[in-house]
Amino acid sequence: MAVPQTKDELLAAIALEFGKLRKTLDDVEPDLVHARTMDGHAKGTLMSPSDLVAYLTGWNELVLKWLDRDAAGQPVDFPETGFKWNELGKLAGKFYRDYADIPYPELVARLETAKGQIVEAIGRQDDAVLYGRPWYEQWTMGRMIQFNTSSPYANARGRLRKWLKSQGSA
């Protein structure tokens, strides 16, 4: 899919990629959700399907934080307070820990809720706000949202499908 350039394209990309991801998440057997046998987000680490959902949930909730702060006229601390862009592996580990005690079905539901809230937030904007000006450095708000929703959904689905095949589940 081409990189979204409009609100409608962004919403379509999120819907398409999340829909495919959601079906793949359902293919993970309950006894494997915590199996740390998938390549992690930091080099040399391993994660579980539950960690992967925690990662996506963490980023989606972070996008919501960015949007809330921006709407309130407050500065946005990209990517997250206490983290730099070259420390995303550490941020991934934080997300794994933050959501570790949430049962997998509830974590998937939380991801769905966050995705839905992002879709609602996008719906309140127009193309000028989403794509008409830089929001963070050279990146527009729409592009920053896409970097942290539809693109990671597609990446996560690919990781999961590869992992499921390695587990003999696909």
TORDREN-462569 format. One line per field, with one value per residue (C-alpha): x, y, z; residue number from 1. Coordinates in steps of 0.5 Angstrom, whole numbers. Example, Ala and Ser with C-alpha at 12.3 -4.5 7.8 and 13.67 -1.06 7.14 Angstrom:
X = (25, 27)
Y = (-9, -2)
Z = (16, 14)
milum = (1, 2)
END
This chain:
X = (0, 2, 4, -2, -2, -10, -14, -18, -12, -9, -16, -16, -9, -10, -17, -13, -7, -10, -16, -10, -6, -13, -14, -7, -7, -13, -8, -4, -5, -7, -1, 4, 2, 8, 13, 19, 22, 21, 26, 25, 25, 32, 38, 39, 33, 27, 20, 13, 7, 4, 10, 9, 2, 5, 9, 4, -1, 5, 6, -1, -2, 4, 1, -6, -1, 2, -5, -8, -2, -2, -9, -8, -3, 3, 9, 10, 16, 18, 18, 17, 20, 26, 28, 31, 30, 36, 33, 27, 30, 30, 23, 20, 23, 19, 13, 14, 14, 9, 4, 7, 1, -5, -8, -7, -14, -15, -8, -11, -17, -13, -10, -16, -19, -13, -13, -20, -19, -13, -18, -23, -18, -16, -23, -23, -18, -18, -12, -9, -8, -6, -1, -1, 5, 11, 9, 15, 21, 20, 14, 7, 2, -1, 6, 8, 1, 2, 9, 6, 0, -1, 6, 8, 1, 4, 11, 8, 3, 9, 13, 7, 6, 14, 14, 7, 10, 16, 12, 8, 2, 1)
Y = (0, 7, 12, 16, 23, 24, 23, 18, 14, 14, 12, 6, 4, 4, 0, -5, -7, -7, -12, -16, -16, -18, -24, -26, -25, -30, -35, -35, -41, -39, -43, -40, -32, -32, -36, -31, -34, -29, -24, -18, -10, -9, -13, -20, -20, -25, -23, -26, -25, -22, -17, -15, -13, -9, -6, -4, -2, 2, 6, 7, 10, 14, 17, 19, 22, 26, 28, 30, 34, 38, 39, 42, 47, 43, 41, 34, 30, 26, 20, 19, 23, 20, 17, 19, 16, 12, 9, 5, -2, 1, 4, -3, -6, -1, -3, -10, -9, -4, -9, -15, -17, -16, -22, -23, -22, -16, -13, -14, -11, -5, -5, -5, 1, 5, 4, 6, 13, 14, 13, 18, 23, 23, 24, 30, 33, 35, 34, 41, 39, 32, 33, 41, 43, 39, 37, 34, 36, 35, 30, 32, 29, 24, 21, 21, 17, 13, 11, 9, 5, 2, 1, -3, -7, -9, -11, -14, -18, -20, -22, -26, -30, -32, -34, -38, -42, -43, -46, -50, -46, -43)
Z = (0, -2, 4, 6, 4, 6, 12, 8, 6, 13, 16, 10, 11, 19, 18, 13, 16, 23, 20, 18, 24, 28, 24, 25, 33, 33, 30, 36, 41, 48, 51, 46, 48, 53, 49, 48, 42, 37, 35, 39, 38, 40, 37, 41, 44, 44, 45, 46, 42, 48, 48, 41, 43, 49, 44, 39, 45, 48, 41, 40, 47, 46, 40, 44, 49, 43, 40, 47, 49, 42, 43, 50, 47, 51, 48, 46, 48, 42, 42, 50, 56, 58, 51, 45, 38, 38, 45, 42, 44, 51, 50, 47, 54, 58, 54, 55, 62, 63, 60, 62, 68, 63, 60, 53, 51, 55, 52, 45, 47, 50, 43, 39, 44, 43, 35, 36, 39, 34, 29, 32, 33, 26, 24, 28, 24, 16, 11, 13, 20, 18, 12, 11, 15, 19, 26, 29, 25, 17, 19, 19, 24, 19, 18, 25, 26, 20, 23, 29, 27, 20, 19, 25, 25, 18, 21, 27, 22, 18, 25, 27, 21, 20, 28, 27, 21, 26, 31, 26, 27, 20)
milum = (1, 2, 3, 4, 5, 6, 7, 8, 9, 10, 11, 12, 13, 14, 15, 16, 17, 18, 19, 20, 21, 22, 23, 24, 25, 26, 27, 28, 29, 30, 31, 32, 33, 34, 35, 36, 37, 38, 39, 40, 41, 42, 43, 44, 45, 46, 47, 48, 49, 50, 51, 52, 53, 54, 55, 56, 57, 58, 59, 60, 61, 62, 63, 64, 65, 66, 67, 68, 69, 70, 71, 72, 73, 74, 75, 76, 77, 78, 79, 80, 81, 82, 83, 84, 85, 86, 87, 88, 89, 90, 91, 92, 93, 94, 95, 96, 97, 98, 99, 100, 101, 102, 103, 104, 105, 106, 107, 108, 109, 110, 111, 112, 113, 114, 115, 116, 117, 118, 119, 120, 121, 122, 123, 124, 125, 126, 127, 128, 129, 130, 131, 132, 133, 134, 135, 136, 137, 138, 139, 140, 141, 142, 143, 144, 145, 146, 147, 148, 149, 150, 151, 152, 153, 154, 155, 156, 157, 158, 159, 160, 161, 162, 163, 164, 165, 166, 167, 168, 169, 170)
END
